[in-house]
Amino acid sequence: MSRILLIARREFMAYARTVGFWLSLLAFPMFAVLGGAIPFLMDNADPVRAVVLIEEGPQAAGLALAVETRLADEAERMAERAREAAQAAAERAGAPPGTAESAIAQMARQRMRIVEAPADLAAASSGEARDALVRRYLTDETPEAQRLDAIVFLDRNAEGPSARVWAARATDDTVEDFVRGALRDANRDAVLTEAGIDPAVVEATDRFRPEVTLFSPRSADGGEVSFRDRLPGIIGLAFSFLLWSLIITGASILLNSVMEEKSNKILEVLLSSASPTEILTGKVLGVAMLTVSVLLVWGGIGAVGLAMSVPETALDIWDVLTTDGLIFYFLAYIVGGYLMYAVLFAAIGAFCETPRDAQTLMGPIMMVLVIPILVVQFALVNPDAPMVRFMSWVPFFTPFLMAARAPSGPPMVEIFGTMAGMFAVALLMVWLAGRAFRAGALSDVKLSWKTFGQAIAGGGR
């Protein structure tokens, strides 16, 4: 045991002493917050487009008003939705009622405004001369204070309203999409009016949103389903992705560490003073300690941030984790799943001389890892589906799927049965990987079915 702990300590300190480890440890929370804020910052940084509407001839009369009306209606709807969302968020967070109002203006911010057409552009007749004038107003030839973002020429033909949109940026289709919707609504109103139907009635019908409330006997109070009832599934999904991230990061570190030590002949020195199983176990334990240290720091930062911003949700999460020992199930599946894959990566690393050799072997393993991540999303909606229950018994899929299914209360025989099968396969993997690890560490033979079979058969002798 002392040799295992020494190897684990050496593996942990080899990375913990590096500057890059601490930089990545501290940088990730910052980039995570920045990544969540970037969409909001980009949305606020998106300029409000100055748009000119020009009706081409008497047949287009009323189309500009239709676009302006739709813009005003949309602003009103956005303000109402923003007000409801901001007030609900403020109530959940326990903030003062006035706090919600400060967020409404940003949430209801529109991306375009209608401006008056320049006199020379409004008076110009269609043709090349007007097109040249349009290009001037949309490019740097016009001072920035007078520059336009889009010019819309509205017309009406036999089929209905139409438009030609000139945009300052060829990739910006915001105005195009908005005008298309406005003209579609204008055409609908015209058709309804001709048919003797009041368009206001149709618009009121479209705006109607029925109030539908979900109830379930499995909810917290046996009635209406709340966010608290959905939390277990969200937490289960989070633990599944957490395990996937642990395997990808931790096992990859382990693979690279074994490859490096093999190329430097360090593994041969270690094998002279410790058994292959001890070295393998020590390395897996050391890298596990490294990843756990990172997760504790990140989890602590996340928990503090959650407790400060939404304390009620933080208490609900803690209540879910401590109810019926759910957190212990999660930890057991994480330990078993990490152990299975970690020893496999370490054994592969012992047969690889270069990263190129490892990449060819990582492909099949990555495909295996993708399967449970795809199925786990389905397991949240229907955790008792026959396919999900069957795949839960496959040891390499068990930790992902059962972590997602555990909050739904599967039968205890499935929990303990799948857990027993997972740990049995994990211990078998440790034994097999130990034999393959010794054979690969002491030879220059690349991994193949033949060499792997020979390693299993005689690697421990």
DAGIQUI-V320944 format. One record per pair of residues at least 6 apart in sequence whose ideal C-beta (glycine too) atoms are under 7 Angstrom apart, sorted by sequence separation. I is the first residue (numbers start at 1). J is the second residue. If there is no record, write none. Layout:
i->I j->J
i->I j->J
//
This chain:
i->15 j->21
i->55 j->61
i->124 j->130
i->136 j->142
i->156 j->162
i->193 j->199
i->219 j->225
i->220 j->226
i->261 j->267
i->320 j->326
i->321 j->327
i->352 j->358
i->382 j->388
i->391 j->397
i->392 j->398
i->445 j->451
i->90 j->97
i->155 j->162
i->192 j->199
i->219 j->226
i->306 j->313
i->307 j->314
i->378 j->385
i->440 j->447
i->55 j->63
i->155 j->163
i->167 j->175
i->215 j->223
i->220 j->228
i->271 j->279
i->306 j->314
i->55 j->64
i->90 j->99
i->124 j->133
i->154 j->163
i->215 j->224
i->216 j->225
i->220 j->229
i->270 j->279
i->349 j->358
i->379 j->388
i->392 j->401
i->406 j->415
i->90 j->100
i->137 j->147
i->138 j->148
i->153 j->163
i->165 j->175
i->189 j->199
i->192 j->202
i->215 j->225
i->219 j->229
i->348 j->358
i->378 j->388
i->391 j->401
i->392 j->402
i->53 j->64
i->137 j->148
i->152 j->163
i->153 j->164
i->165 j->176
i->213 j->224
i->214 j->225
i->121 j->133
i->87 j->100
i->120 j->133
i->138 j->151
i->152 j->165
i->348 j->361
i->375 j->388
i->388 j->401
i->392 j->405
i->53 j->67
i->86 j->100
i->137 j->151
i->165 j->179
i->150 j->165
i->151 j->166
i->440 j->455
i->121 j->137
i->150 j->166
i->163 j->179
i->375 j->391
i->402 j->418
i->436 j->452
i->439 j->455
i->86 j->103
i->134 j->151
i->150 j->167
i->86 j->104
i->150 j->168
i->118 j->137
i->149 j->168
i->436 j->455
i->163 j->183
i->398 j->418
i->435 j->455
i->436 j->456
i->439 j->459
i->83 j->104
i->86 j->107
i->435 j->456
i->438 j->459
i->82 j->104
i->85 j->107
i->161 j->183
i->379 j->401
i->383 j->405
i->392 j->414
i->438 j->460
i->152 j->175
i->398 j->421
i->399 j->422
i->436 j->459
i->376 j->400
i->380 j->404
i->398 j->422
i->432 j->456
i->435 j->459
i->79 j->104
i->82 j->107
i->150 j->175
i->161 j->186
i->258 j->283
i->372 j->397
i->376 j->401
i->379 j->404
i->383 j->408
i->393 j->418
i->435 j->460
i->82 j->108
i->161 j->187
i->257 j->283
i->371 j->397
i->375 j->401
i->379 j->405
i->392 j->418
i->395 j->421
i->152 j->179
i->160 j->187
i->373 j->400
i->383 j->410
i->395 j->422
i->138 j->166
i->368 j->396
i->372 j->400
i->376 j->404
i->393 j->421
i->79 j->108
i->254 j->283
i->372 j->401
i->78 j->108
i->138 j->168
i->254 j->284
i->395 j->425
i->78 j->110
i->134 j->166
i->75 j->108
i->254 j->287
i->253 j->287
i->75 j->110
i->250 j->287
i->250 j->288
i->250 j->291
i->249 j->291
i->71 j->114
i->246 j->291
i->68 j->114
i->288 j->338
i->284 j->339
i->287 j->342
i->340 j->395
i->340 j->396
i->284 j->342
i->284 j->343
i->51 j->112
i->53 j->114
i->44 j->106
i->48 j->110
i->49 j->111
i->51 j->113
i->112 j->174
i->284 j->346
i->337 j->399
i->48 j->111
i->49 j->112
i->50 j->113
i->51 j->114
i->52 j->115
i->54 j->117
i->111 j->174
i->112 j->175
i->280 j->343
i->283 j->346
i->336 j->399
i->337 j->400
i->48 j->112
i->51 j->115
i->46 j->111
i->48 j->113
i->50 j->115
i->52 j->117
i->334 j->399
i->112 j->178
i->280 j->346
i->333 j->399
i->54 j->122
i->333 j->402
i->56 j->126
i->333 j->403
i->330 j->403
i->330 j->406
i->329 j->406
i->326 j->406
i->326 j->407
i->235 j->317
i->336 j->419
i->231 j->316
i->235 j->320
i->340 j->425
i->344 j->429
i->231 j->317
i->235 j->321
i->329 j->415
i->336 j->422
i->340 j->426
i->343 j->429
i->347 j->433
i->350 j->436
i->361 j->447
i->332 j->419
i->336 j->423
i->339 j->426
i->343 j->430
i->346 j->433
i->350 j->437
i->228 j->316
i->232 j->320
i->246 j->334
i->250 j->338
i->254 j->342
i->258 j->346
i->262 j->350
i->231 j->320
i->340 j->429
i->344 j->433
i->347 j->436
i->351 j->440
i->357 j->446
i->64 j->154
i->247 j->337
i->251 j->341
i->255 j->345
i->259 j->349
i->263 j->353
i->336 j->426
i->343 j->433
i->347 j->437
i->350 j->440
i->63 j->154
i->239 j->330
i->243 j->334
i->247 j->338
i->251 j->342
i->254 j->345
i->255 j->346
i->258 j->349
i->346 j->437
i->350 j->441
i->246 j->338
i->250 j->342
i->254 j->346
i->258 j->350
i->63 j->156
i->255 j->348
i->259 j->352
i->347 j->440
i->60 j->154
i->243 j->337
i->247 j->341
i->251 j->345
i->255 j->349
i->60 j->155
i->243 j->338
i->254 j->349
i->351 j->446
i->52 j->148
i->60 j->156
i->351 j->447
i->54 j->151
i->56 j->153
i->59 j->156
i->50 j->148
i->51 j->149
i->54 j->152
i->56 j->154
i->57 j->155
i->63 j->161
i->50 j->149
i->51 j->150
i->52 j->151
i->53 j->152
i->54 j->153
i->55 j->154
i->56 j->155
i->259 j->358
i->348 j->447
i->49 j->149
i->52 j->152
i->54 j->154
i->49 j->150
i->51 j->152
i->53 j->154
i->255 j->358
i->70 j->181
i->67 j->179
i->70 j->182
i->67 j->182
i->70 j->185
i->66 j->182
i->66 j->185
i->63 j->183
i->66 j->186
i->247 j->369
i->63 j->186
i->51 j->175
i->49 j->174
i->244 j->369
i->49 j->175
i->244 j->373
i->240 j->376
i->237 j->376
i->237 j->380
i->236 j->380
i->233 j->380
i->280 j->430
i->277 j->430
i->280 j->433
i->280 j->434
i->243 j->399
i->244 j->400
i->243 j->400
i->277 j->434
i->280 j->437
i->276 j->434
i->276 j->435
i->240 j->400
i->243 j->403
i->276 j->437
i->276 j->438
i->240 j->403
i->239 j->403
i->240 j->404
i->236 j->403
i->237 j->404
i->271 j->438
i->236 j->404
i->236 j->406
i->271 j->441
i->236 j->407
i->271 j->442
i->235 j->407
i->268 j->441
i->233 j->407
i->267 j->441
i->268 j->442
i->232 j->407
i->262 j->441
i->93 j->309
i->93 j->310
i->94 j->311
i->92 j->310
i->94 j->312
i->92 j->312
i->11 j->257
i->7 j->274
i->25 j->294
i->29 j->298
i->28 j->298
i->3 j->274
i->7 j->278
i->11 j->282
i->7 j->279
i->11 j->283
i->25 j->297
i->29 j->301
i->4 j->278
i->8 j->282
i->12 j->286
i->16 j->290
i->3 j->278
i->7 j->282
i->11 j->286
i->15 j->290
i->7 j->283
i->10 j->286
i->11 j->287
i->4 j->281
i->8 j->285
i->9 j->286
i->12 j->289
i->4 j->282
i->8 j->286
i->12 j->290
i->7 j->286
i->4 j->285
i->8 j->289
//
